[in-house]
Amino acid sequence: MFKSTKEFDSAIKEILVAICNGERINSIKTTLQYDDFNEALVECVDRKYLSGASYQRAEDGTPHFQGENIRVSYSGLSFLESK
């Protein structure tokens, strides 16, 4: 569980950098806990930092991601440049 917006932003940055480096969302190597990774990825999609990605939540609230040719959007690049 994130304890600050700084931690949350750091997780988002880690995900965006990995995708910029050609990693697929289901194979990103991270030190984040599973739930934290999923929530940071949800935030990336919700903020439109990624193009080509979407998700749906299961009954238990777990997000399930789908998409093809997922790329970091202009908004995502702007976020990275600001950090």
C-alpha positions in Angstrom: 0.0 0.0 0.0 1.3 3.4 -1.0 2.0 5.8 1.9 2.4 8.9 -0.1 1.8 10.5 -3.5 5.5 10.5 -4.0 5.6 6.7 -3.7 2.6 6.4 -6.1 4.3 8.7 -8.6 7.5 6.7 -8.4 5.6 3.5 -9.2 3.9 5.1 -12.2 7.3 6.4 -13.4 8.7 2.9 -13.1 5.9 1.4 -15.2 6.1 4.1 -17.8 9.9 3.8 -18.2 9.6 0.0 -18.5 7.0 0.4 -21.3 9.2 3.0 -23.0 12.0 0.4 -22.9 9.8 -2.1 -24.8 8.5 -4.3 -21.9 5.0 -5.6 -22.0 2.7 -4.8 -19.1 2.4 -8.5 -18.1 6.2 -9.0 -18.0 7.5 -5.8 -16.3 10.0 -6.7 -13.6 9.4 -4.6 -10.5 9.9 -4.6 -6.8 6.3 -3.4 -6.3 3.8 -5.6 -4.6 1.2 -7.1 -6.9 -1.7 -4.9 -5.6 0.5 -1.8 -5.8 1.6 -2.5 -9.3 -1.9 -3.1 -10.4 -3.2 0.1 -8.9 -0.3 2.1 -10.4 -1.1 0.6 -13.8 -4.8 1.4 -13.4 -3.8 5.0 -12.6 -1.6 5.1 -15.8 -4.6 4.0 -17.9 -7.1 6.3 -16.1 -4.8 9.3 -16.6 -4.3 8.3 -20.2 -0.6 8.0 -19.8 -0.8 4.8 -22.0 -2.5 4.3 -25.3 -3.8 0.9 -26.4 -4.4 -0.3 -22.8 -7.6 -0.8 -21.0 -8.8 -2.8 -18.0 -11.9 -4.3 -16.4 -12.3 -5.1 -12.7 -13.4 -8.6 -11.6 -16.0 -9.0 -9.0 -13.3 -9.1 -6.3 -12.0 -5.7 -7.6 -8.9 -7.0 -9.2 -8.1 -5.2 -12.5 -7.6 -7.3 -15.6 -5.6 -5.5 -18.3 -5.8 -5.9 -22.0 -4.5 -4.2 -25.0 -2.2 -4.3 -28.0 0.7 -2.2 -29.1 0.6 -0.4 -25.7 2.6 2.7 -25.8 3.3 5.7 -23.6 1.2 8.7 -24.7 2.1 12.3 -24.9 0.6 12.8 -21.5 2.7 10.0 -20.1 5.9 11.4 -21.6 5.0 14.8 -20.1 4.6 13.1 -16.7 8.0 11.5 -17.0 9.7 14.7 -18.0 8.2 16.4 -14.9 9.7 13.9 -12.5 
